[in-house]
Amino acid sequence: TKLINQIFVSCSVAMLAEAVGLAERVGLDVEVIPKALEGGRGDSVALQNYWPRLANKDYTALSTVTSILKDIDLVQDTARSVGAALPLTATAREYYQVVGNAGYAGEDLTALARILGHPSDL
């Protein structure tokens, strides 16, 4: 169950980081997005919890990039052992690796926004 959760978390944060970056670039008020989407199909616990941190560039470690990379590696090992392909998870892992290699391995997994949402933060 933990491995399935880590697929949800790692990919959700990646998707949210992209969305925050786009919202900022087109001039939306990023602070109101969680409330605007609340109760709709786009709403989720991940949106409500991670969006404010991504929008505010809060990379204070609650779960580190190093930790999510380790978890994704376990997920991928398990998937390979049963012949399952996880292309979205693999792509998310590549992005987390870039962030880790850039010196942010000890930051929260929301630091992914440094390359997906706020590339100027690298």
N, C-alpha and C positions, 0 to 999 in steps of 0.2 A: 504494500500500500504506500509506503514512504517513497518508493521509486516512481510510482504513478504521480504522486503529489509533486515530486521534483520536476517531472515533465511539465505539469501545469504551471508551476511557479516560474521555472526558467524561461519558458516560452511566453508566458503572460507578461513578465517584466520586459522582455524584448519587444513585444508588440506594443506595450504601453509606452516604452521609451521612444519608439518610432512615432507614435501618435502625439506625444507631448511635443516632440520636435516639429512636426507638421503644424500642429495647432499654434505654436508660437510663431512659426514662419508666415502663416497666413493671417496673423493678427488676432486670433481668438483670445478671449480672456480665459487663460488656462485654469484659473482658480475656480471657475464655475462649472467646468466640465463634469466632475463627479456628480454634482447635484442635478445638472441637466440630464444626465443619463440614468439617474437613479430610478430603479423600478422597470427600466426598459430592457431590451434584449442585450444591450451592450454593458449593462451593469454587472458587477461582480465584486466579490470581496477584494480581489486583487486591484481592481480599479479604485475602490474606495480607500484602500490602505496604501497602495504604492503611488498612485497618481500625484497626491500632494507632495510626496517626497521627491518624485522625479521633477515635478514642476518647479520645486524650490531648490533643486540641485543639492538635496540633502543625502549625502552618501555615507552618513554615519553608520558604521557597521552594526547591523542586527544579524545578518547572515552574509558572510564574506564571499567575494568572488572566488577565492581559493576553495571555500566550502562547496559552492554550487558546482564548480568544475569537478570536484571529487565525486559529488553526487551524480552529475551527468555521466561521468565515466562509469559508475556502477550501473546506471540505467542502460548505457550503450552496451556494456559487457553482457548484461542480462538479455537485452534484445538480440544481440548477436548469437547468444547461446540457443535461442529458439527460432532463429532465422527471421526476426522481425526487423523491418527497416524503420528508422525514425529520422527522416530527413529534416524536419523542422527542428527537432532537438539537436541534431548535428550542426545545423546552421547556427542556432543559438549558442552552442558551445564554442564555435569558432569566434563569435563576437566576444564572449566572456574571456576567451584566451587572449584576444587582442588587448582588452582592457587590463587583464592581469599582466601581460608583457609590457604594457605602458607604465607600470609601476603602481597600479591601483588594486593589486590582489588582496590587500587587507581591508579595502573599503567594502561597503554593502553592495549586493548585487545590483542595486539601482545605479551604480556607477557605470553600468552599461549605457546609460544615457549620454555618457561622455563621447561615445562614437555614434550612437543611433539618434539621440535627441539633441545633444549639444556638442557637436564635433569640435567646436572651438575650445572645449574644456580639456582636450588632450594635451 
